[in-house]
Amino acid sequence: MSFPAVAERYVTPDFKQAPLLALADLMGLKSHQSVITASPEIYAPILSGISVYRHLPSQDRKQINSSIINDIPRSGLTARLMALISDQSVQPYWYMWSLSDQELFEFFNFSESTVDITDQFNPLSPPGLTVTSVASAIFIMSKGDWRSLTSDALNSLSKSNLVTTVARRFGLNRSAVRTLGAAAVPALIIISGLNIMAKKQAGAARRELAARGLLVYRDL
């Protein structure tokens, strides 16, 4: 896989001026840029191959693995490059650059839909739950013991912007929300977490789409 085939899908100035540096930066390899740019004839095909690794036939994948193991000195960079490959087999959506254009559009649309659905609950936002109260509640729930949440913690949660807004959505006042009990708290925090995560994912996908010149003005 040649390097220009990958670099040319990006339209940003950094890719036009220094495509190998831009690709290394995009893949989280900024700390290794001096090593990479010192041997572009070796690293350009490797980085290009990794960026499209999931979409290649097995023979090409073997060639990329072999190049990482045999063609460059063993170092922290070697381990990092292998990790970029293995991570894709675990969860390809960790790396927006590893997605095809179609996959990227699908992931962007899915994340945007998740934001729309969970936005109706108006999740955590200042002045909302404090970091301490959320962290404490999540820690207790992670131990499977949400019923042991103290009345102070529940009281703090029930007065938060998140819970108050949800109450309004369902036509409930604050006292009515408190009667929902501790069982409602984990659900509200999970919904909030999903919303925040989806917004970050949609943002990452949007930036990648923009870098590839694939977004129309209304999507920016």
N, C-alpha and C positions, 0 to 999 in steps of 0.2 A: 504494500500500500504506500503510495507516494505521499510525501508531505503536502504538496500544493493542493491535492484533492481535498484535504481536510481544512487547511487554512483558508482556502478560497470560499468556504461557505460562510465565513464571517465578513461583515462589512464595516466593522469599526476601524478607526484610524490606527490603533495599535497593531492590528493584524496586517494592515497594509504597509506599515512602516517596518515592523520587526515581527514577522509571523511566528517564528520559533519561540521568541521571548514571550509573546502574547499567549501562545498555546501552553507554555510551561506555567505561566502565571494563572491561567484559567484552570489548570489541573492541580493547583495548589503546590507547585514545585518552585516557588519563587526563591527559596533559600538555596536551591541547587542550580540557579540560572547560569552561574559562571562556569560550572562543569558542563552543562548542557550546550551552551553556546561555544565552548572551546572545541567541541567535536560535533558540529551540526550534521555531518554526513552520517553519523551513527545514531544520534538521538532523535533527529527529525523523523525518520521512518518508525522508530519505536514509539514515540509519543503519538504519531498519527495512527499507528496500529492499535494502541491502547484506547484511543478516543472512539474507535469504531469496532472495538474488539467483539462486542456482543453480536455484531451483524456479519462477522466473517465466518467462512467455512473453517472446519477443524484444522485443516492443513495450514492455513494462514495463521491461526491462533498458535499452533505449535511453533511456527517460525518466529513469531513475536516473543514467545516465552524463551526460545533458544537464544535469541539475540540479547535478551536481558541477562540471561545467565552466562553466556559465553563471550559476548562481544564488548562488554563494559566491565571495568574493575569492580570487584565486590566492595560495596560501601552502603551507607545509609540510603543512598539514592536507589540502589538495587532493590533493597527491601521495600522502599516506598513504591517503586514501579510495580512490583509484584502484588503489593497490597491494592493498588488501583485496579488491577485485574481481578483479584479474588473478591474484592468488595462488590464488583458489578454482578457477580454470581449470587451474592447474598441479597443485595437490594440495588437494582440499577438506578432507582430514582434518587439515590444519594448524589449522583453526578449528572447534572443536566446536560453536560457536554457529551455524555455517552448515549443520549437518546436520539433516535432518528427524528426528522422533522415531524412525521406523523405522530410518533409517541409523545413528542414534546407538546404538540397541540392538544392531544388527548389529555395529558397530565395537567396542562394549564386549565383546560375547560373543566376538568374534574375538580381541581382545587378551587376554582372560582365558584363552582356550584356548591361546594362544601362551605365556603365563606358565606354565600347567600343564605344557605339553610340555617347555619348556626348564628348568623348575624341577628336573627330575630330575637335572640336571647341577650343581645348587647353584652358580650363578655367583658372580662376584667379590663378596666381602664381607670386611670387616675381621675378623681380620687375614689378608688375602689378598695378591694381587699389589700391589706398590707402584706408585704412579702413574708413577714414572720407568721401571720395567721394562716396564709395559704400553705407555706412550707410545713407548719406544724400539722395542719389538717391532712395534707397529703402523706406525711410520714406516718401518722396514726392509721390512715386508711390502707397504706401499703402493708401494714402489719396485719391487715384483716380485722381490725378492731375499731371500726369507725364508731361503734356504739359507745366507746369510752371517751369520745370527744367531750371535753368539759363544757359546762353550761356557758362559761365565758367565751370559749371558742365559738360555740354555736351562736351565741348572741352577737359576736363580732361579725360572723358570716351572714347572719340574717339581716344585719343592718347595712350590708355592703351595697354598692351601686348595682352589682350584678343581680343579687337576689331581689332588690327593690324593683329593678326594671322588669325582671321576670314576673314579679307580682302584678305589676301594672298591666303587663301583656295578658295576664289571665284574669284580670279584674279583681285581684286580691289586694288587701291592705297588708301592712307589715305584720300585724299580729296574726293574720291568717297564714302568712308564710311561715311564721315561727311554729305554728301547729303542725306543719308538714314534717317536722322532726329532722333528725340527723340523716335519714335515708335520702332526703332531697339534696343534701350538700354535695355528696360525691358526684351525683349526676350533673349538677350545675358546674362544678369544677371541671369535669370531663368535657362538657360541652364547650366551656371556655377554652380549654386546652386545645380541642379540635379546631376551634375557630382561629386561634392564634397561630397554630401550626399550619393550617391551610393558607392563611394570609402570607406566611413566610414562603411556603412552597409556591404559591401563585406568583409572588414577587420574584423568586428565583427563576421560575419558568418564563416569566415575562421578560426578564433581563436577557435570558438566553435567546429567546425568540427575537428580541430587538437586535441583539448582536449578530444574528443571522439575517437580519433584514426581512423578517417574516411577519411582522406586526403591521396592521394598518393603523392609521392615526387614532381611531376610536378605541383601540386596545392599549394604547400607550399609557 
